[in-house]
Amino acid sequence: MRLATLRTSNSTTSSTNTVAARQDDGKFTVIPGYADVGELLANPEWRTIAEAATSTEALDGASLASVITKPGKIICVGLNYRTHIQEMGRDLPEYPTLFSKYAETLIGANDDIELPEQDDAIDWEAELAVIIGKSGRHIAESDAADHIAGYSICNDVSMRTWQFRTKEWLQGKNWENSTPLGPVLVTTDEWTPGGTISTRVDNELMQEASTGDLVHGPEFLVSYISTMITLNPGDVIITGTPGGVGHARQPQRYLSHGQILETSIEGIGTLRNRAVAASGSATD
């Protein structure tokens, strides 16, 4: 099953609302009563509710929002693909490197990525996103799959100058309107890691790897993170990026105004986002 969060325009009030929906063969069915997929997942019967939806509500003007619009937690994993670890000149880690991201960073699958004027070294990082569907603390790795609702795609667009001002990365990872998440959540009965993940910039291939190349896989990450904090429905774990980031290239390459960033995972879909300079930023 494939779930999405849609923005719908209200012609009466000229406002924009969001709704959870099920996608079948490219068509969307509204799941009544739920503003986004995260709200749906908070209901223990979410799967049955989503499967039973038959709404014929018109979706005129609908567009894809971030698949989870207000996650309680976004926990990111750094240096989790062997190829990326090698290109950054580091050893394989015994434990995952974790940092946080906030909901204000999230955008939809086709929204513009905002390039801030404060950093001109803005990089791409294609990532597999794990979305939690069942609460748990101290989850055993053998039980972790039961707590995963499904998988999605993220690009952890990174402001490298700010990221490397200190040894802590958070300040380079939390710029507003920078992180596409979507286009859908694909449930675990339909997709498991192993498909190809890739990034293209203006149709030039920059990253390509197997999502099975993770040093620390989804079940391990769910178990490890839940040791310290409860994971709740709608929480997102972003699992790391493969080799091919712009910062590691010779010469280094970064996103600029007008470029199109495409992030794909085989079997899930594609994010297609235009990089746009924030007001007052250079647009060379």
Backbone hydrogen bonds in HBPLUS format (Angstrom, degrees):
<---DONOR---> <-ACCEPTOR-->    atom                        ^
c    i                          cat <-CA-CA->   ^        H-A-AA   ^      H-
h    n   atom  resd res      DA  || num        DHA   H-A  angle D-A-AA Bond
n    s   type  num  typ     dist DA aas  dist angle  dist       angle   num
A0187-THR N   A0001-MET O   2.95 MM 186  5.50 168.6  1.96 162.7 166.5     1
A0023-GLN N   A0002-ARG O   2.79 MM  21  5.34 170.3  1.80 152.4 154.6     2
A0003-LEU N   A0185-LEU O   2.83 MM 182  5.06 161.9  1.86 147.9 153.0     3
A0185-LEU N   A0003-LEU O   2.74 MM 182  5.06 157.3  1.79 148.6 156.6     4
A0004-ALA N   A0021-ALA O   2.87 MM  17  5.25 161.3  1.91 147.9 151.6     5
A0021-ALA N   A0004-ALA O   2.83 MM  17  5.25 146.1  1.95 159.1 159.0     6
A0065-ALA N   A0005-THR O   2.89 MM  60  5.49 166.7  1.91 146.3 149.5     7
A0006-LEU N   A0019-VAL O   2.85 MM  13  5.34 164.0  1.87 160.3 161.6     8
A0019-VAL N   A0006-LEU O   2.86 MM  13  5.34 144.1  1.99 143.8 155.5     9
A0007-ARG N   A0063-SER O   2.65 MM  56  5.13 167.1  1.67 158.3 163.1    10
A0063-SER N   A0007-ARG O   2.99 MM  56  5.13 141.7  2.14 131.6 143.2    11
A0008-THR N   A0017-ASN O   2.68 MM   9  5.29 160.0  1.72 146.7 153.3    12
A0017-ASN N   A0008-THR O   2.93 MM   9  5.29 168.6  1.94 155.8 154.8    13
A0010-ASN N   A0015-SER O   2.84 MM   5  5.38 169.1  1.85 166.8 167.5    14
A0014-SER N   A0010-ASN O   2.63 MM   4  5.23 132.4  1.85 153.8 167.7    15
A0020-ALA N   A0034-TYR O   2.91 MM  14  5.58 151.7  1.99 148.6 143.8    16
A0031-ILE N   A0020-ALA O   2.90 MM  11  5.52 168.2  1.92 144.4 141.1    17
A0022-ARG N   A0029-THR O   2.83 MM   7  5.14 157.6  1.88 145.1 149.4    18
A0029-THR N   A0022-ARG O   2.81 MM   7  5.14 153.9  1.88 148.1 157.1    19
A0024-ASP N   A0027-LYS O   2.76 MM   3  5.24 162.5  1.79 156.2 161.0    20
A0027-LYS N   A0024-ASP O   2.93 MM   3  5.24 165.5  1.95 118.5 121.3    21
A0040-LEU N   A0036-ASP O   3.16 MM   4  6.50 154.2  2.23 147.4 154.9    22
A0041-LEU N   A0037-VAL O   2.92 MM   4  6.18 158.4  1.97 152.9 157.9    23
A0042-ALA N   A0039-GLU O   3.31 MM   3  5.30 137.9  2.50  95.0 106.1    24
A0043-ASN N   A0040-LEU O   3.03 MM   3  5.72 163.7  2.06 119.8 125.0    25
A0046-TRP N   A0043-ASN O   2.87 MM   3  5.23 137.2  2.06 135.8 132.2    26
A0049-ILE N   A0045-GLU O   3.01 MM   4  6.20 165.7  2.03 161.9 166.7    27
A0050-ALA N   A0046-TRP O   2.89 MM   4  6.01 164.8  1.91 151.2 155.2    28
A0051-GLU N   A0047-ARG O   2.97 MM   4  6.14 161.3  2.01 150.0 155.3    29
A0052-ALA N   A0048-THR O   3.03 MM   4  6.10 144.7  2.15 142.8 151.8    30
A0062-ALA N   A0059-LEU O   3.04 MM   3  5.33 154.0  2.11 137.2 132.5    31
A0067-VAL N   A0181-LEU O   3.15 MM 114  6.13 156.7  2.21 129.7 136.5    32
A0236-VAL N   A0073-LYS O   2.98 MM 163  6.29 168.8  1.99 157.0 160.0    33
A0101-LYS N   A0074-ILE O   3.01 MM  27  5.23 152.7  2.08 148.2 149.8    34
A0075-ILE N   A0236-VAL O   2.89 MM 161  6.33 159.9  1.93 164.7 166.7    35
A0238-ILE N   A0075-ILE O   2.86 MM 163  6.21 154.5  1.93 144.8 153.4    36
A0076-CYS N   A0099-PHE O   2.76 MM  23  5.28 169.6  1.77 166.9 167.6    37
A0099-PHE N   A0076-CYS O   3.05 MM  23  5.28 148.6  2.15 139.1 144.8    38
A0077-VAL N   A0238-ILE O   2.80 MM 161  6.09 138.9  1.97 160.4 174.0    39
A0078-GLY N   A0097-THR O   2.81 MM  19  5.16 162.2  1.85 144.8 151.0    40
A0215-VAL N   A0080-ASN O   2.72 MM 135  5.25 165.0  1.75 149.8 154.3    41
A0085-ILE N   A0081-TYR O   3.00 MM   4  6.22 163.4  2.02 160.3 165.3    42
A0086-GLN N   A0082-ARG O   3.00 MM   4  6.17 158.2  2.05 149.4 154.9    43
A0087-GLU N   A0083-THR O   3.07 MM   4  6.31 156.6  2.13 143.1 149.1    44
A0088-MET N   A0084-HIS O   3.05 MM   4  6.19 140.6  2.21 143.8 153.5    45
A0090-ARG N   A0085-ILE O   3.06 MM   5  5.43 176.1  2.06 156.8 155.9    46
A0089-GLY N   A0086-GLN O   3.05 MM   3  5.07 158.8  2.09 103.3 109.3    47
A0105-THR N   A0102-TYR O   3.02 MM   3  5.89 165.1  2.04 124.6 129.3    48
A0106-LEU N   A0103-ALA O   3.02 MM   3  5.61 157.0  2.08 119.2 125.4    49
A0177-ASN N   A0104-GLU O   3.25 MM  73  6.65 164.6  2.28 140.7 139.3    50
A0178-SER N   A0105-THR O   2.98 MM  73  5.37 134.6  2.19 128.4 140.7    51
A0179-THR N   A0105-THR O   2.83 MM  74  5.44 165.2  1.85 156.2 151.0    52
A0107-ILE N   A0179-THR O   2.95 MM  72  5.68 145.6  2.07 127.9 126.5    53
A0181-LEU N   A0107-ILE O   3.18 MM  74  6.44 148.5  2.28 163.0 160.8    54
A0111-ASP N   A0108-GLY O   3.31 MM   3  5.17 167.8  2.33 103.5 107.1    55
A0272-ARG N   A0109-ALA O   2.86 MM 163  6.13 149.6  1.96 159.0 168.8    56
A0113-ILE N   A0274-ARG O   2.80 MM 161  5.98 157.8  1.85 144.0 151.7    57
A0276-VAL N   A0113-ILE O   2.83 MM 163  5.93 170.1  1.84 173.0 169.5    58
A0114-GLU N   A0177-ASN O   2.93 MM  63  5.67 176.8  1.93 161.5 162.4    59
A0115-LEU N   A0276-VAL O   2.83 MM 161  5.73 166.0  1.85 144.5 144.8    60
A0278-ALA N   A0115-LEU O   2.90 MM 163  5.52 165.8  1.92 146.5 141.7    61
A0119-ASP N   A0116-PRO O   3.48 MM   3  6.05 174.7  2.49 114.9 116.1    62
A0160-ARG N   A0121-ALA O   2.81 MM  39  5.37 148.1  1.91 167.5 160.9    63
A0255-LEU N   A0122-ILE O   2.76 MM 133  5.49 170.4  1.76 165.0 165.5    64
A0123-ASP N   A0158-SER O   2.81 MM  35  5.11 165.3  1.83 152.2 154.6    65
A0158-SER N   A0123-ASP O   2.99 MM  35  5.11 152.1  2.07 131.9 140.4    66
A0156-ASP N   A0125-GLU O   2.89 MM  31  5.05 144.9  2.02 152.4 144.2    67
A0127-GLU N   A0154-CYS O   2.80 MM  27  5.12 148.4  1.90 166.9 158.1    68
A0154-CYS N   A0127-GLU O   2.93 MM  27  5.12 159.6  1.97 156.4 154.8    69
A0239-THR N   A0128-LEU O   3.01 MM 111  5.68 177.1  2.01 169.5 168.5    70
A0129-ALA N   A0152-SER O   2.92 MM  23  4.90 175.1  1.92 133.5 131.9    71
A0152-SER N   A0129-ALA O   2.88 MM  23  4.90 154.0  1.94 138.5 143.9    72
A0130-VAL N   A0237-ILE O   2.74 MM 107  5.00 171.6  1.75 154.6 157.1    73
A0237-ILE N   A0130-VAL O   2.83 MM 107  5.00 166.1  1.85 152.3 156.9    74
A0131-ILE N   A0150-GLY O   3.00 MM  19  5.55 171.5  2.01 159.8 157.2    75
A0149-ALA N   A0131-ILE O   2.83 MM  18  5.75 144.9  1.95 148.2 159.9    76
A0150-GLY N   A0131-ILE O   3.43 MM  19  5.55 157.5  2.49 143.1 146.1    77
A0132-ILE N   A0235-ASP O   2.98 MM 103  5.37 168.5  2.00 156.0 159.8    78
A0234-GLY N   A0132-ILE O   2.86 MM 102  5.42 165.2  1.88 145.8 142.8    79
A0133-GLY N   A0147-HIS O   2.86 MM  14  5.48 167.0  1.88 135.9 140.4    80
A0136-GLY N   A0231-LEU O   2.95 MM  95  5.49 139.0  2.12 149.2 157.0    81
A0231-LEU N   A0136-GLY O   2.97 MM  95  5.49 163.9  2.00 160.9 158.2    82
A0138-HIS N   A0226-SER O   2.93 MM  88  5.19 179.0  1.93 116.9 117.1    83
A0143-ASP N   A0140-ALA O   2.88 MM   3  5.21 147.0  1.98 109.0 119.4    84
A0144-ALA N   A0140-ALA O   3.06 MM   4  6.13 116.3  2.48 144.7 161.8    85
A0144-ALA N   A0141-GLU O   3.28 MM   3  5.01 152.3  2.36  95.6 103.7    86
A0146-ASP N   A0143-ASP O   3.12 MM   3  5.84 143.0  2.26 118.2 126.7    87
A0147-HIS N   A0144-ALA O   2.88 MM   3  5.36 156.1  1.94 115.9 123.7    88
A0148-ILE N   A0145-ALA O   3.25 MM   3  5.33 164.1  2.28 105.5 110.4    89
A0151-TYR N   A0186-VAL O   2.90 MM  35  5.32 154.6  1.96 140.4 143.7    90
A0186-VAL N   A0151-TYR O   2.87 MM  35  5.32 165.4  1.89 151.6 154.8    91
A0153-ILE N   A0182-GLY O   3.04 MM  29  5.29 144.0  2.18 137.4 148.5    92
A0182-GLY N   A0153-ILE O   2.90 MM  29  5.29 160.9  1.93 151.7 158.1    93
A0155-ASN N   A0180-PRO O   3.22 MM  25  5.80 142.6  2.37 150.5 155.5    94
A0157-VAL N   A0155-ASN O   2.85 MM   2  5.54 136.1  2.04 105.1  91.3    95
A0159-MET N   A0172-GLY O   2.90 MM  13  4.69 165.2  1.92 145.7 146.8    96
A0163-GLN N   A0159-MET O   2.86 MM   4  5.99 155.0  1.92 150.2 158.3    97
A0164-PHE N   A0160-ARG O   2.98 MM   4  6.07 160.9  2.02 154.2 155.4    98
A0165-ARG N   A0162-TRP O   3.27 MM   3  5.27 169.0  2.29 107.1 108.7    99
A0172-GLY N   A0169-TRP O   2.87 MM   3  5.68 161.1  1.90 132.8 138.8   100
A0173-LYS N   A0170-LEU O   3.01 MM   3  5.22 163.8  2.03 113.4 118.4   101
A0190-GLU N   A0187-THR O   2.94 MM   3  5.61 159.4  1.99 118.7 125.6   102
A0191-TRP N   A0187-THR O   3.16 MM   4  6.42 140.3  2.33 147.1 158.6   103
A0211-THR N   A0195-GLY O   2.92 MM  16  5.69 163.3  1.95 150.7 155.5   104
A0266-GLU N   A0196-THR O   2.81 MM  70  5.24 162.5  1.84 154.2 159.4   105
A0197-ILE N   A0209-ALA O   2.79 MM  12  5.45 161.0  1.82 155.4 162.0   106
A0209-ALA N   A0197-ILE O   2.98 MM  12  5.45 149.4  2.08 151.9 160.4   107
A0198-SER N   A0264-SER O   2.88 MM  66  5.28 156.0  1.94 150.8 153.8   108
A0264-SER N   A0198-SER O   2.94 MM  66  5.28 164.5  1.97 147.4 152.5   109
A0199-THR N   A0207-GLN O   2.99 MM   8  4.83 147.9  2.10 123.7 126.3   110
A0206-MET N   A0199-THR O   2.78 MM   7  5.42 177.9  1.78 156.8 156.6   111
A0207-GLN N   A0199-THR O   3.29 MM   8  4.83 162.8  2.32 127.7 129.8   112
A0200-ARG N   A0262-GLU O   2.84 MM  62  5.07 155.3  1.90 147.5 154.4   113
A0262-GLU N   A0200-ARG O   2.85 MM  62  5.07 172.5  1.86 156.4 158.7   114
A0201-VAL N   A0204-GLU O   2.96 MM   3  5.16 154.0  2.03 139.8 141.3   115
A0204-GLU N   A0201-VAL O   2.95 MM   3  5.16 163.8  1.98 111.9 117.1   116
A0202-ASP N   A0260-ILE O   2.86 MM  58  5.07 165.2  1.88 149.0 153.0   117
A0213-ASP N   A0210-SER O   3.00 MM   3  5.53 160.5  2.04 120.3 121.5   118
A0221-LEU N   A0217-GLY O   2.98 MM   4  6.22 163.5  2.01 159.5 164.8   119
A0222-VAL N   A0218-PRO O   2.93 MM   4  6.15 161.4  1.96 155.0 159.4   120
A0223-SER N   A0219-GLU O   3.06 MM   4  6.25 164.5  2.09 148.5 152.7   121
A0224-TYR N   A0220-PHE O   2.79 MM   4  5.96 168.3  1.80 157.7 161.3   122
A0225-ILE N   A0221-LEU O   2.88 MM   4  5.88 174.0  1.88 153.9 155.9   123
A0226-SER N   A0222-VAL O   3.04 MM   4  5.94 156.4  2.10 140.9 148.1   124
A0227-THR N   A0224-TYR O   3.23 MM   3  5.38 148.4  2.33  99.5 108.8   125
A0228-MET N   A0225-ILE O   3.09 MM   3  5.80 146.1  2.21 115.3 122.4   126
A0229-ILE N   A0225-ILE O   3.19 MM   4  6.42 149.3  2.29 145.7 154.8   127
A0235-ASP N   A0232-ASN O   2.99 MM   3  5.66 161.5  2.02 143.2 145.1   128
A0249-ARG N   A0246-GLY O   3.20 MM   3  5.35 160.8  2.24 107.0 112.9   129
A0253-ARG N   A0246-GLY O   3.09 MM   7  4.54 161.0  2.12 115.1 120.2   130
A0259-GLN N   A0256-SER O   3.16 MM   3  5.98 168.1  2.18 144.3 146.4   131
A0258-GLY N   A0275-ALA O   2.67 MM  17  5.34 163.7  1.70 158.3 156.1   132
A0275-ALA N   A0259-GLN O   2.82 MM  16  5.42 167.5  1.84 164.6 169.0   133
A0261-LEU N   A0273-ASN O   2.73 MM  12  5.20 173.7  1.73 164.0 161.8   134
A0273-ASN N   A0261-LEU O   2.90 MM  12  5.20 170.9  1.91 153.1 153.4   135
A0263-THR N   A0271-LEU O   2.95 MM   8  5.04 153.8  2.02 137.2 145.8   136
A0271-LEU N   A0263-THR O   2.76 MM   8  5.04 160.9  1.80 148.7 154.8   137
A0265-ILE N   A0269-GLY O   3.10 MM   4  5.76 157.4  2.15 159.6 165.7   138
A0268-ILE N   A0265-ILE O   2.95 MM   3  5.52 165.6  1.97 138.6 141.0   139
A0269-GLY N   A0265-ILE O   3.14 MM   4  5.76 162.9  2.17 152.7 158.1   140
A0281-SER N   A0278-ALA O   2.83 MM   3  5.42 160.4  1.87 148.6 148.2   141
